[in-house]
Amino acid sequence: MLLTGCVATHNPRPQDTKFKESERNWLEIYHQELIICIENQDIEGYHFFIQEIVSEKRRLERLQRKK
């Protein structure tokens, strides 16, 4: 019998992951979540992420107008 596994050699912490807010693509994130909701037939999640997509598109349009 052969058993294998995977082990983290250090204890990762939330501060180990650094995000640059300016480089986050919320539309892409929401789109991926929407696909997951469709695959899982999650109607509530679908409606939530559709609203988030609309809100993010409006936010981006407002930013564009300010430039």
C-alpha positions as CSV (number, residue, x, y, z in Angstrom):
1,M,0.0,0.0,0.0
2,L,1.3,3.4,-0.9
3,L,0.0,6.6,0.8
4,T,0.9,10.1,-0.4
5,G,-0.1,13.5,0.7
6,C,0.7,17.1,0.6
7,V,2.0,19.3,3.5
8,A,2.5,23.0,3.8
9,T,6.0,23.6,5.0
10,H,5.0,26.9,6.7
11,N,1.8,28.2,8.2
12,P,0.4,30.7,5.7
13,R,-1.3,33.8,7.2
14,P,-3.7,36.3,5.6
15,Q,-1.0,38.9,5.5
16,D,1.1,36.6,3.3
17,T,-1.3,37.3,0.5
18,K,-1.0,40.8,-0.7
19,F,-3.5,42.2,-3.2
20,K,-3.2,45.5,-5.1
21,E,-6.7,46.8,-5.1
22,S,-6.1,48.8,-8.3
23,E,-5.2,45.5,-10.1
24,R,-8.3,43.6,-9.0
25,N,-10.8,42.9,-11.8
26,W,-14.1,42.7,-9.9
27,L,-16.1,42.1,-13.1
28,E,-14.0,39.0,-13.8
29,I,-14.3,37.7,-10.3
30,Y,-18.1,38.2,-10.3
31,H,-18.4,36.6,-13.7
32,Q,-16.6,33.5,-12.4
33,E,-18.8,33.4,-9.4
34,L,-21.8,33.7,-11.7
35,I,-20.7,30.7,-13.7
36,I,-20.4,28.7,-10.4
37,C,-23.9,29.7,-9.4
38,I,-25.3,28.6,-12.8
39,E,-23.5,25.2,-12.5
40,N,-24.9,24.7,-9.0
41,Q,-28.4,26.0,-9.9
42,D,-28.0,28.6,-7.1
43,I,-30.6,31.1,-8.1
44,E,-30.1,33.4,-5.0
45,G,-26.3,33.5,-5.7
46,Y,-27.0,34.2,-9.4
47,H,-29.2,37.2,-8.6
48,F,-26.6,38.5,-6.1
49,F,-23.8,38.4,-8.5
50,I,-25.8,39.9,-11.4
51,Q,-26.5,42.9,-9.1
52,E,-22.8,43.1,-8.2
53,I,-21.9,43.1,-11.9
54,V,-24.4,45.9,-12.7
55,S,-23.1,47.9,-9.7
56,E,-19.5,47.4,-10.7
57,K,-20.2,48.4,-14.3
58,R,-21.9,51.6,-13.1
59,R,-18.9,52.4,-10.8
60,L,-16.5,51.9,-13.7
61,E,-18.6,54.2,-15.9
62,R,-18.6,56.9,-13.3
63,L,-14.8,56.6,-13.0
64,Q,-14.5,57.0,-16.8
65,R,-16.6,60.1,-16.8
66,K,-14.5,61.8,-14.1
67,K,-11.4,61.4,-16.3
